Structure formats: C-alpha cells, structure tokens
Amino acid sequence: MEQWNLELFTLIHLGAGQQPLIDGLAIFFAEGGPYLLMFALVVFWVLARDERRAALLEATEAGLLGLLLNQIVGLLIYFPRPYMVGLCTPLITHGPENSFPSDHATLMLSVAFFLLLCRGWRLPGLMLMGMALLTAWGRVYAGIHFPMDMAGSLLVALMVSGIMLWQRRLLAPLNGWLVDLYQQLSRRLPASFRR
C-alpha cells in the first residue's frame, strides 16, 4: 500500500477512541452522512420552485450512477479496510468488505458536485460538499476507510457529474414527468400542506 496513504490515515486516525467529543462527531458523520444528504434533498425539493426541481432529480441520479460505478470498480480493484490489516480498532462495527472506493463518499460527492455545476444550486451544492467532506473525514477517522478510498470516490464523483451534465437530456423526459407527477399529487393535498 502506498506510503502516503498509510501516513495520511495515521495522521487522520490519530487520537481516535481517546477523544469522546471528536469520536462522536466522526461517528455521527461517518454513519449519518447519507441520511443528512437525503434530508437536505427533501428540504431543497420542498423549497424549490417547480422549474428548478429537475436539477435535484439529476443530482440524485448522479449519486445513484456513482454507486453503480463503485460496484464495478469494487469488482476490479480490492483494498482491505484499515482494521482488516491490523492498523486500528474501528470506532464503528463494519463487515470485512472492499474498502475502495467509499460508497458513502461517492454518493455524497456525486450529488454535491452535480449541484455545484448547476446554475442556481451552488450554495446548496457547497453545503452538501461540506457534509460530504465531513463524512469522508469521519469514515477515515473511525478507521473504516483509507484516504485513498476517498480519493477514488472523488474521481468517481467528478466523472459521474461530468457524464450527467453531458447526457442530462437523456433523462429530461423522465425527470419532467416526475416533476409533473409531484405537481399533480401536491395539488390534491390540503392547502395547509402545500407550499
């Protein structure tokens, strides 16, 4: 394994299990990052105007495409997790599976990068990028990923965001239909639930 990867892991993981406040923060983001992402996307959806909602669907699709690519990469490249090679005791219980790339980081980075590239969505994209970086840090600090796993996730997310922007017209009919369906369903809700 590359020396830089081991050294950076040691630096980030230093103090894990000895600082309850930082441990708790790391565990919160390491495990809760995707849930925070889903909550944020729902809030953005509710607050967005109808014509802007398609970008949120595209960002979600970017995240799903990132997860699909991760599975393919994982079949081709295998790296053990830090605790599997005896480098640490993880703060989080995790099964002995491939570490590269991180599904959590790929999902969150793909959504964040896509929104950063969409006009009118840069601030939400920056917020999600901050959450993604905290999640990546938390997973390395907790001893369940190496920094190299996060670098792999970053590359997958950048590639996915580019593909989604380049080919967004392919999903435009589906996304338009989904936004229309939401509009029709929301009109049937009592006025107190509608925005």
Backbone as a ProteinNet text record, in pm:
[ID]
protein_1_A
[PRIMARY]
MEQWNLELFTLIHLGAGQQPLIDGLAIFFAEGGPYLLMFALVVFWVLARDERRAALLEATEAGLLGLLLNQIVGLLIYFPRPYMVGLCTPLITHGPENSFPSDHATLMLSVAFFLLLCRGWRLPGLMLMGMALLTAWGRVYAGIHFPMDMAGSLLVALMVSGIMLWQRRLLAPLNGWLVDLYQQLSRRLPASFRR
[TERTIARY]
84.8	0	89.5	47.5	127.6	155.7	278.4	322	238.9	209.3	131.9	-4.4	-65.4	-197.4	-192.1	-91.3	-75	-43.9	44.7	82.2	-36.6	-112.1	-228	-336.1	-355.5	-450.9	-410.2	-282.5	-232.8	-254.3	-230	-247.3	-394.2	-484.7	-627.5	-684.3	-642.4	-696.4	-635.6	-528.8	-459.1	-556.5	-558.5	-645.6	-782.7	-814.1	-945.5	-959.7	-1076.4	-1102.2	-1056.1	-996.2	-944.4	-1008.7	-1085.8	-1147.1	-1297.4	-1375.6	-1518.4	-1595.4	-1567.9	-1640.8	-1610	-1482.7	-1442.6	-1485.5	-1472.2	-1518.2	-1667.2	-1746.5	-1890.4	-1923.8	-1852.1	-1872.9	-1837.2	-1724.3	-1680.9	-1782.2	-1829	-1926.3	-2057.4	-2100	-2223.3	-2217.6	-2109.1	-2098.2	-2068	-1985.4	-1949.7	-2072.1	-2161.2	-2281.1	-2400	-2411.1	-2530.5	-2523.6	-2407.7	-2392.9	-2499.5	-2521.8	-2624.6	-2765.5	-2794.7	-2926.1	-2939	-2831	-2830.7	-2850.3	-2785.2	-2799.9	-2945.5	-3007.7	-3147.9	-3239.4	-3216.3	-3296.6	-3278.9	-3155	-3128	-3195.6	-3189.8	-3253.4	-3404.6	-3466	-3610.5	-3641.2	-3561.6	-3582.3	-3564.3	-3457.5	-3435.1	-3552.9	-3604.4	-3717.2	-3840.2	-3870.8	-3989.5	-3975.9	-3856.4	-3835.4	-3817.3	-3786.5	-3756.4	-3883.1	-3867.2	-3974.6	-3979.2	-4094.5	-4113.4	-4009.1	-3976.9	-3883.7	-3739.9	-3712.5	-3576.8	-3563.7	-3672.9	-3668.9	-3598.7	-3597.5	-3532.9	-3385.2	-3320.1	-3177.7	-3158.3	-3253.3	-3243	-3258.7	-3346.8	-3360	-3231.3	-3174.8	-3049.5	-2936.1	-2931.4	-2827.4	-2843.9	-2968.6	-2995	-2952.5	-2982.2	-2940.9	-2789	-2721.6	-2574.7	-2523.5	-2585	-2545.1	-2565.8	-2678.3	-2706.7	-2610.2	-2578.8	-2481	-2344	-2309.2	-2183	-2176.8	-2286.1	-2289.9	-2277.4	-2340	-2328.5	-2183.6	-2119.8	-1979.3	-1890	-1920.3	-1843.6	-1847.2	-1964.2	-1975.9	-1887.9	-1883	-1798.4	-1651.3	-1612	-1473	-1437.5	-1529.5	-1505.6	-1484.6	-1543.9	-1522	-1383	-1328.4	-1199.1	-1081.1	-1104.7	-996.4	-1038.6	-953.1	-984.2	-878.5	-925	-838.6	-906.9	-833.7	-892.9	-913.4	-996.3	-1017.8	-903.4	-878.6	-765	-764.6	-880	-884.6	-862.4	-884.7	-864.9	-716.9	-632.4	-487.5	-419.1	-498.5	-443.2	-391.8	-434.9	-386.6	-460.9	-580.6	-659.8	-775	-839.1	-967.8	-1070.6	-1164.4	-1258	-1353.8	-1396.4	-1495.9	-1636.5	-1652.1	-1781.6	-1768.3	-1865.7	-1866.1	-1897.4	-1814.9	-1831.6	-1785.7	-1854.4	-1817.6	-1686.9	-1620.8	-1493.5	-1516	-1534.7	-1558.8	-1464.5	-1470.9	-1383.7	-1398.2	-1286.1	-1281.9	-1285.3	-1247.7	-1223	-1327.2	-1384	-1393.3	-1507.2	-1517.8	-1619.6	-1756.2	-1854.7	-1990.6	-2049.2	-2027.4	-2080.5	-2026.6	-1895.1	-1833.5	-1874	-1878.6	-1916.1	-2057	-2150.5	-2288.7	-2295.1	-2236	-2247.3	-2170.2	-2050.4	-1970.9	-2035	-2093.1	-2157.8	-2273.8	-2356.7	-2469.9	-2419.6	-2322.5	-2270.6	-2205.1	-2119	-2052.7	-2154.2	-2253.4	-2352.3	-2423.9	-2466.2	-2536.1	-2444.5	-2317.1	-2222.8	-2212	-2233.9	-2223.1	-2353	-2459.8	-2590.2	-2615.7	-2653.1	-2684.3	-2799.3	-2781.7	-2885.1	-2878.8	-2786.9	-2776.6	-2639.3	-2560.4	-2423.1	-2417.7	-2499.5	-2497.9	-2541.4	-2652.4	-2685	-2574.7	-2513.1	-2403.1	-2285.8	-2255.3	-2146.7	-2181.3	-2306.5	-2348.7	-2332.2	-2375.7	-2363.9	-2218.1	-2136.4	-1993.4	-1931	-1969.3	-1919.8	-1959.2	-2085.3	-2129.8	-2054.4	-2028.7	-1956.7	-1814.2	-1749.1	-1611.4	-1607	-1705.4	-1711.8	-1738.1	-1819.5	-1845.6	-1719.6	-1648.1	-1522.8	-1422.7	-1408.6	-1318.2	-1362	-1491.8	-1542.9	-1515.7	-1526.1	-1504.6	-1356.7	-1269	-1125.2	-1089.4	-1134.8	-1106.3	-1156.5	-1273.9	-1332.8	-1262.3	-1170.5	-1091.1	-1154.8	-1254	-1317.2	-1283.2	-1206.1	-1159.7	-1020.4	-951.9	-824.4	-849.7	-758.4	-771.1	-778.3	-708	-710.7	-852.4	-930.5	-1069.6	-1147.9	-1118.5	-1186.9	-1140	-1012	-961.2	-1028.9	-1048.1	-1119.9	-1263.4	-1327.7	-1465.1	-1471.4	-1373.3	-1366.8	-1358.7	-1274.2	-1261.3	-1391.1	-1453.6	-1581.4	-1685.6	-1692.9	-1792.6	-1771.2	-1646.5	-1618.5	-1658.9	-1626.1	-1660.5	-1812.8	-1881.6	-2027.5	-2093.2	-2046.3	-2105	-2088.1	-1970.8	-1947.7	-2038	-2051	-2138.1	-2282.4	-2327.5	-2466.6	-2493.2	-2399.3	-2418.5	-2417.7	-2328.2	-2313.4	-2436.2	-2494.4	-2605.3	-2739	-2751.3	-2871.9	-2999.5	-2988.2	-3108.1	-3171.8	-3091.3	-3146.2	-3249.6	-3227.6	-3319.3	-3423.1	-3413.6	-3505.3	-3652.3	-3690.7	-3833.3	-3879.9	-3799.5	-3835.6	-3844.5	-3746	-3745.4	-3860.8	-3891.3	-4006.1	-4135.6	-4148.7	-4267.6	-4277.7	-4165.2	-4166	-4204.5	-4153.5	-4190.1	-4339.2	-4389.3	-4533	-4617.7	-4574.8	-4647	-4651.6	-4538.5	-4534.8	-4633.3	-4635.1	-4726.6	-4872.1	-4905.9	-5043.3	-5080.5	-4990.3	-5017.9	-5025.6	-4938.7	-4938.7	-5064	-5124.3	-5248.8	-5363.4	-5351.4	-5457	-5443.6	-5331.7	-5311	-5391.7	-5429.8	-5494.2	-5401.3	-5459.6	-5382.3	-5276.5	-5300.4	-5203.7	-5073.6	-5075.9	-4955.6	-4881	-4947.1	-4885.1	-4799.1	-4695.8	-4606.4	-4653.2
-117.7	0	124.2	227.8	348.7	409.4	455.7	513.7	636.5	721.6	842.9	807.9	701.2	659	616.9	538.5	493.9	610.5	699.4	813.9	907.2	933.8	1022	956.4	825.7	755.1	768.7	744.9	753.4	893.1	994.5	1133	1163.4	1121.7	1149.5	1066.7	942	849.9	871.9	950	975.8	1029	968.7	1013.6	949.3	870.4	804.4	711.3	715.9	632.8	695.1	814.5	880.9	1016.4	1064.7	1196.6	1181.7	1163	1131.6	1230	1358.3	1456.8	1440.9	1431.9	1416.4	1279.7	1176	1042.3	1045.5	1108.9	1117	1191.7	1301.5	1378.9	1295.5	1225.9	1141.6	1031	966.2	857.6	912	1029.1	1090.9	1111	1171.5	1195.7	1068	980.4	856.1	769.5	762.6	679.6	758.4	883.7	960.8	1045	1053.8	1138.3	1117	993.6	973.1	1012.8	996	1037	1189.5	1257.7	1403.8	1449.7	1379.8	1411.7	1396.6	1285.6	1263.4	1370.1	1402.1	1505.5	1639	1674.3	1800.9	1804.2	1694.3	1691.3	1709	1650.7	1668.2	1814.7	1875.5	2016.9	2103.9	2079.8	2157.7	2140.6	2019	1991.4	2071.8	2069.5	2139.1	2290.3	2342.7	2486.9	2534.8	2444.4	2483.5	2513.8	2601.7	2624	2503	2479.6	2361.1	2349.9	2460.8	2456.1	2423	2430.6	2401.7	2260.7	2189.7	2058.4	1951.5	1966.2	1865.4	1850.4	1959.4	1951.4	1861.3	1862.6	1774.6	1628	1602.5	1464.9	1421.7	1511	1478.9	1455.4	1535.1	1516.1	1381	1344	1213	1101.6	1118.5	1019.6	1012	1126.3	1125.4	1041.6	1058	978.2	829.7	794.1	652.8	596.3	676.2	632.4	614.1	703.8	689.8	559.4	523.9	397.4	277.5	286.4	178.2	163.1	275.1	269.1	215.9	251.2	197.7	45.5	-11.1	-156.9	-218.9	-155.2	-205.1	-193.1	-76.9	-57.5	-158.8	-180.6	-274.9	-417.7	-452.4	-585.7	-598.3	-485.4	-486	-459.2	-381.1	-339.7	-370.8	-438.5	-472	-414.1	-345.2	-299.4	-333.4	-388.8	-416.2	-286.2	-292.8	-178.3	-172.5	-55.6	-42	-144.2	-170.7	-265.9	-409.3	-436.4	-571.1	-606.1	-502.6	-526.4	-493.9	-481.1	-463.5	-325.7	-223.6	-88.4	-19.3	-65.6	4.4	-82.8	-34.8	-88.3	15.4	-20.4	80.2	129.6	252.7	309.5	261.3	206.5	161.9	15.4	-64.5	-203.9	-208.1	-279	-285.1	-420.5	-472.6	-602.2	-596.2	-710.5	-715.6	-718.7	-602.4	-594.7	-494.6	-486.7	-396.8	-253.1	-187.4	-51	52.8	13.3	108.6	95.7	208.7	338.9	339.9	446.6	458.5	488.9	404.5	429.5	556.8	576.4	696.4	822.9	828.4	947.7	965.1	856.1	866.7	921.4	868.3	915.9	1065.4	1105.1	1244	1339.5	1300	1385.7	1398	1291.1	1296.5	1395.7	1389	1481.6	1624.7	1644.4	1779.2	1839	1763	1814.7	1848.6	1762.8	1791.7	1923.2	1942.4	2067	2188.2	2171.5	2282.6	2326.9	2235	2265.4	2318.2	2321	2367.7	2511.3	2593.6	2732.9	2739.3	2820.6	2837.6	2737	2641.4	2538.3	2536.2	2640.4	2638.4	2641.8	2724.1	2729.2	2595.3	2536.6	2402.7	2301.2	2313.4	2223.7	2238.3	2362.1	2385.3	2327.3	2342.3	2285	2132.8	2070.5	1925.1	1882	1964.8	1933.4	1933.3	2029.8	2031.9	1906.4	1863.9	1740	1619.3	1617.9	1505.2	1496.8	1611.2	1612.2	1569.9	1612.5	1568.8	1418.5	1367.2	1222.9	1146.3	1195.1	1129.6	1131.1	1246.2	1255.2	1157.5	1154.7	1068.1	921.6	880.1	739	701	793.8	766.4	771.4	873.5	887.4	765.4	713.4	598.3	467.1	469.9	351.2	252.8	297.6	204.5	233.8	339	371	430.7	418.6	486.1	615.3	712.4	832.6	800.2	694.7	656.5	618.2	561.7	528.3	654.8	760.8	887.8	952.6	937.2	988.6	916	785.3	709.7	756.9	783.8	835.6	971.3	1054.2	1186.4	1173.8	1083.5	1063.9	1011.7	915.1	862.2	973.8	1054.1	1161.4	1266.4	1302.8	1400	1344.2	1218.8	1155.2	1147.9	1106.6	1093.7	1229	1332	1465.2	1512.6	1488.6	1524.6	1447.7	1318	1234.7	1282.9	1310.8	1353.9	1488.4	1581	1710	1692.9	1610.6	1588.4	1519.3	1425.9	1345.2	1376.5	1492.2	1520.5	1519.2	1546	1546.2	1407.5	1302.1	1166.2	1139.7	1198.3	1177.2	1288.7	1390.9	1504.9	1463.5	1373.9	1334.9	1268.1	1177.9	1111.3	1212.1	1299.8	1397.5	1496	1536.9	1625	1558.3	1430.6	1354.7	1344.3	1320.1	1308.8	1441	1551.9	1683.1	1708.3	1676	1692.2	1605.6	1482.8	1392.7	1451.4	1504	1567.4	1684.4	1766.4	1881.3	1835.2	1732	1681.3	1626.5	1551.4	1494.6	1602.8	1702.8	1807.4	1893.3	1905.8	1981.4	1913.8	1785.1	1710.6	1718.2	1770.7	1784.1	1901.7	1898.1	2015.6	2137	2252.9	2376.1	2396.4	2349.9	2370.4	2293.1	2190.4	2111.8	2160.8	2243.1	2290.2	2411.1	2422.7	2538.6	2642.4
0	0	0	-71.6	-83.2	53.6	67.3	194.2	231.4	131.8	160.4	219	167.5	213.7	360.4	395	533.9	627	582.5	666.7	688.6	582.9	596.5	682.5	665.7	751.7	898	926.8	1064.5	1121.1	1040.1	1084.3	1115.3	1027	1047	1161.9	1172.2	1272.9	1411.9	1418	1543.8	1649.2	1762.6	1871.4	1871.9	1769.2	1765	1884.4	1947	2063.5	2193.7	2187.2	2307.1	2331.9	2235.1	2246.1	2220	2325.2	2307.8	2219.7	2232.2	2153	2004.2	1971.4	1831.1	1778.9	1862.6	1822.7	1787.4	1872.4	1848.6	1720.9	1696.2	1573.9	1451.1	1458.5	1346.4	1319.7	1424.4	1408.7	1352	1401	1351.6	1200.4	1151.2	1007.2	929.8	985.8	916.2	890.2	986.7	971.1	917.4	955.8	923.6	798.7	735.4	617.5	511.1	466.5	363.7	409.3	537.4	588.7	588.8	624.1	616.6	472.7	380.3	238.2	194.9	229.4	190.7	251.1	378.2	443.4	371.1	339.6	270.8	134	59.4	-72.5	-62.3	39.1	58.8	90.9	178.4	212.5	88.7	11.5	-110.9	-207.5	-218.1	-308.3	-266.7	-138.6	-88.5	-108.7	-89.9	-101.4	-245.2	-337.3	-475.5	-554.5	-651.8	-748.2	-842.2	-900.9	-985.2	-1096.1	-1159.9	-1272.9	-1230.2	-1101.2	-1052.9	-995.4	-983.9	-918.5	-1001.8	-1132.9	-1218.1	-1181.9	-1143.3	-1105.6	-983.9	-892.3	-775	-814.1	-909.2	-959	-1028.5	-1108.4	-1178.2	-1079.3	-974.3	-872.2	-803.5	-776.1	-716.1	-811.1	-938.7	-1039.1	-1049	-1033.6	-1032.9	-916.1	-800	-683.8	-706.9	-767.3	-795.3	-899.1	-1001.8	-1101.4	-1037	-945.3	-872.5	-795.1	-729.1	-654.7	-748.2	-864.7	-962.8	-1009.7	-1041.7	-1084.1	-972.5	-848.8	-735.5	-733.1	-760.8	-759.7	-867.3	-983.1	-1092.1	-1054.7	-1002.3	-959	-851	-758.4	-649.5	-696.9	-810.4	-867.1	-929	-972.6	-1041.2	-948.7	-843.9	-753.2	-610.5	-537.7	-398.9	-306.1	-203.8	-95.3	36.7	131.4	262.7	339.9	439.7	528	629.7	688.7	781.5	894.7	952.9	1064.7	1018.2	889.8	837	824.1	818.5	809.8	942.6	1048.3	1181.9	1215.6	1141	1168.5	1281.7	1313.4	1414.7	1461.9	1565.6	1608.5	1565.7	1478.5	1428	1535.9	1521.4	1612.3	1577	1456.5	1406.5	1366.2	1402.5	1358.7	1209.4	1135.1	990.1	940.6	842.5	786.1	708.6	693.6	621	469.8	412.5	268.4	204.7	73.5	-2	46.7	55.2	105.3	-6.7	-126.9	-235.5	-345.2	-386.7	-321.6	-219.8	-145.1	-40.8	-102.2	-73	-122.4	-61.6	68.3	134.8	67.3	51	-7.5	-153.3	-228.7	-370.2	-385.6	-310.3	-316.7	-287.6	-177.3	-133.7	-224.6	-265.6	-353.6	-491.4	-542.6	-674.1	-673.7	-572	-561.4	-544.9	-456.9	-431	-554.7	-621.6	-742	-849.6	-868.5	-972.1	-942.5	-818.7	-784.9	-797	-763.7	-779.3	-925	-1016.2	-1158.8	-1218.6	-1140.3	-1188.7	-1144.7	-1240.2	-1209.1	-1108.8	-1006.8	-905.5	-791.5	-799.9	-696.7	-631.2	-650.5	-598.4	-445.8	-382.6	-236	-175.1	-220.1	-168.6	-199.8	-318.1	-353.1	-257.9	-219.5	-122.5	14.1	54.3	182.7	181.5	72.8	61.8	49.7	-15	-24	115.3	197.6	335.4	411	394.4	460.1	406	275.4	214.5	268	280.7	331.9	478.4	556.3	696.2	706.3	616.4	614.7	576.6	475.8	434.6	549.9	614.9	730.5	839.8	869.4	975.6	949.6	824.6	792.1	800.6	767.2	783.5	931.6	1001.2	1144.2	1221.3	1182.8	1252.1	1219.5	1124.6	1093.9	998.1	921.6	827.8	682	658.2	522.7	528.5	416.4	394.8	317.3	325.4	242.2	92.4	50	-91	-135.5	-46.1	-78.4	-110.7	-36.5	-58.6	-188.6	-220	-347.5	-463.5	-449.9	-552.5	-566.4	-454.6	-456.6	-524.2	-497.8	-559.7	-711.7	-759.6	-904.6	-965.7	-900.2	-950	-952.8	-847.7	-839.5	-947.9	-973	-1079.3	-1215.3	-1239.1	-1365.6	-1382.7	-1278.6	-1283.6	-1307.3	-1240.2	-1257.8	-1401.4	-1457.5	-1597.2	-1691.9	-1670.6	-1754.9	-1745.3	-1623.7	-1605.2	-1672.9	-1663.5	-1730.4	-1881.4	-1929.7	-2073	-2131.5	-2056.7	-2106.7	-2037.8	-1977.9	-1899.5	-1983.1	-2110.2	-2195.1	-2205.2	-2184.4	-2192	-2082.2	-1965.7	-1853.3	-1839.5	-1925.4	-1915	-1924.6	-2016.8	-2020.3	-1890.5	-1837.4	-1712	-1598.1	-1588.2	-1479.2	-1491.7	-1613.9	-1635.3	-1592.5	-1626.8	-1587.3	-1435.3	-1368	-1221.7	-1155.1	-1208	-1152.7	-1175.3	-1294.9	-1322.8	-1229.8	-1208.7	-1118.1	-977.1	-931.4	-799.2	-793.5	-898.7	-901	-892.6	-968.6	-966.9	-829.4	-770.5	-638.2	-531.1	-541	-438.1	-445.8	-563.6	-575.6	-501.6	-480.3	-411	-259	-213.3	-68.7	-15.6	109.6	169.6	159.1	150	130.3	237.5	358.3	466.8	443.8	357.7	329.9	206.6	126.8	3	29.2	-50.1	-41.6	-139.3
[MASK]
+++++++++++++++++++++++++++++++++++++++++++++++++++++++++++++++++++++++++++++++++++++++++++++++++++++++++++++++++++++++++++++++++++++++++++++++++++++++++++++++++++++++++++++++++++++++++++++++++++

